[in-house]
Each structure stands twice: as structure tokens, then as C-alpha cells.
Amino acid sequence: MSDELLSIGSEPPPRERADAARNRLKILAAAERLFARHGVGNVSMDQVAAEAGVGKGTLFRRFGDKAGLAVALLGEREKQLQQQILQGDPPLGPGAEPRERLRAFLHAYADLLDAHLDLIHMSETASPGARFRIGAYQLWRKHVAILINQANPTADADFLAQAILASLAADQRKATKDEFPTHRLKQGLDTIADKLTS
């Protein structure tokens, strides 16, 4: 399974010039500070450029827009979750039954979503269908489909993976977070995971 997951978005990034790498790190650190202090929706790209001490052109060339900046900021957190899936301890990592791994992943993703909801929302809604083009989403969908298929080989695992991940779309989460706090969301996800893997 890990070979299939590793092949998703596994192209090595292009080699980065030292000054470009420094600017990228300054921009990401500045954006993270500003977003934490003022909220994602209240920060402009001009403010990020000023905080980072770079020109607006540098910022826009590198990230395109605020959604591109959000995707870059989320990248490290998503890489951590990916590593836990591929090499971490069970049940999130290899070595547990598919049902337990699916529950563990859904819980971990729910925590990531709630911790970074505004950033994830911006990255998923930047344009129609943006969520489905994000490399991390493709990884999550494939992982869930593999686990469903392992537990229930006759199920339409690809469709069911899309269906369960729909409940973790940032747009939906923003609209329902007050009604369904994290513990209730996880209970519901467990119920769905159990049915999909039985």
C-alpha cells in the first residue's frame, strides 16, 4: 500500500536558489504570524509582503494568490500526516486492521481540519473544484479507498472514499462546526467507517 501512496505527488520539487529559499521561508513565516494574529480573511497579500520584507512581485510570482500561500503553509502539516500514515505507529501507520487505520486517519484529518480550517477552506475553495486538484486530497482519497478495499473488496472503494471525505470538506465544516463539535464529528466518522469496512 505505501508504494501506491508514495507515487502520488512524489515528484521531487525543482532545485531552489538559496535566495529564493530564504524568501520562501520568510514569506511563510510572515504569513503564519499574520494569519494567527489577525485571521486568514483579514490579511492581505500586501501585508504579507511587508511583514516578510519582500516585494509584492516576489510574493505573487512565488504563490500566485492567498490560496496558493495557504496551500504552501498547509504543506508541512500535510507532510507530517502523510509520514504518519506511511511509517508511523499503528493504528494510523501500518500494522493495524483496515477499520482501525481508517478510523485513526479520519480522526487525524478531522483534527488537522479543525486546527487549520480557515487555511484549508481557502485552499479548497480558491476556484471551482480546487479541493479535488490538491495533491494532499488525492493522497487522502487513495489511502481511504485502499483501506476500504482491503476490508471490503466488493465495495466501490473509490466512490465510498469520495463520499466519506465529503463530510470533511472545509466548506461543509465551516458551516456545521458549531452544530457538530469535533467529538461529535469523530463519532459520526467512526460509524461511517465501521459500516464501510464491515
Secondary structure, DSSP 4 states (H G I P E B T S, - for coil): -HHHHHTTT-PPPPP--HHHHHHHHHHHHHHHHHHHHH-GGG--HHHHHHHHT--HHHHHHHHSSHHHHHHHHHHHHHHHHHHHHHHS-TTTSTTS-HHHHHHHHHHHHHHHHHHTHHHHHHHHSSSTTHHHH-HHHHHHHHHHHHHHHHH-TTS-HHHHHHHHHHTT-HHHHHHHTTTS-HHHHHHHHHHHHHHHT-
